[in-house]
Amino acid sequence: MTDYMSGFGNEFETEALKGALPKGRNSPQRCPYGLYAEQLSGSAFTAPPGANRRSWLYRIRPSVLHARRFRAMQSTWWKTAPSRAAGAAIAQMRWGGPALPDRPQTFVESVRTMTSCGDADGRIGMSAGVYLATRDMEDDYFYNADGELLILPQQGRILLETEMGKIAAAPGEICVLPRGVKFRVMLPDATARGYLCENYGALLTLPNRGVIGANGLASARDFLTPVAAYADHDAPCRLTVKWGGGFYACDLDHSPLDVVAWHGNYAPYKYDLRRFSPVGALLFDHPDPSIFCVLTSPSSQPGVGDLDFVIFPERWQVAEDTFRPPWFHLNAMSEFMGLIFGAYDAKPSGFEPGGMSLHNAMLPHGPDADAVASATMAPSTPVKLEDTLAFMFETRLPQHPTEYALTLATLQTDYEACWSALPKRFNGTPGGAA
């Protein structure tokens, strides 16, 4: 059983042993139980209130004993921006779901980057990809110094054992791991497939609802942060760090997940996407997809996200005299999409659960010919879209596909054919109908 605390960005405090959390101060001369006090900072010390992120951890050993004599490691498929595959042409792209490997791979070993943009060292941009895990991280631990990780299980559950507590996540849920938090991933169902976004920029936060007001979309109360849970386990293991796009490992003789108590507002969390409260058009026309934004990483440009995490969940469609699927468009943003389960209304075939698509900035895209034919003639009665959950990583930066993406066996080289059957409907006769 995994326990959680409710709220987004709250000042939490939690202890696995009664009295382990110091009272009235952060760094006493002697911490209870002989623990070490350590601050984990996710922002500059001088960041203003509301943007300042830090937590105080009270641990069996300080992290200086977790990071020693690093050696460089190879990671073939986890790429970091800036990264551009040679010979990539501009195009709308789509992939079927990649198969699980036939060899044992931990969560970290199984990450395959599909696209990236920006510059991790410059703290701007993101990467999008998949994980295809087939074994537990039994004696392996990891933390990411380059970015915040947004994980979306699509097939199989995962158990994230972090230094700040445990998070259980299943398809339909997400979990976010801040930069610098140590963890390992266990597989309750033996294998797991899902999506991964590495956010290099500002921390993900709830979007400004604007005229929507105080309620709707993702509610802060539905975000869950784990309670403290520690491991006092002395045995050989390995800690790997992703730093500056490289991977570095060191050997330990104890588990680094040894935080007995902590307090602060910088911590991992999970969210059940089924709790998202959609808003939409009640009379006519199709709103912009920004109304489906769950989390955003703000950029330096007001109102523009460096990364927007958007979902398309179950919802009612009631607009009359309206073409209900997403319209055809060219966008200043670039869009990486995935499908957790069900079907996507703009692509009823060809876009399968576990699959992905890339519609880059200023490249035209929209519903396929079958979706257009159906939606154009459909009655304007209320319809509920059920058993569906798609998502989008949207960014203001162009996304560059990786070599893995360009050579993946499930790449649909005929993707653009889904629009070929769109008919010419123009009728130039005054008063003529299509």
Order of alpha helices (4+ residues) and beta strands (2+ residues): beta-beta-beta-beta-beta-beta-beta-beta-beta-beta-beta-beta-beta-beta-beta-beta-beta-beta-beta-beta-beta-beta-beta-beta-beta-alpha-beta-beta-beta-alpha
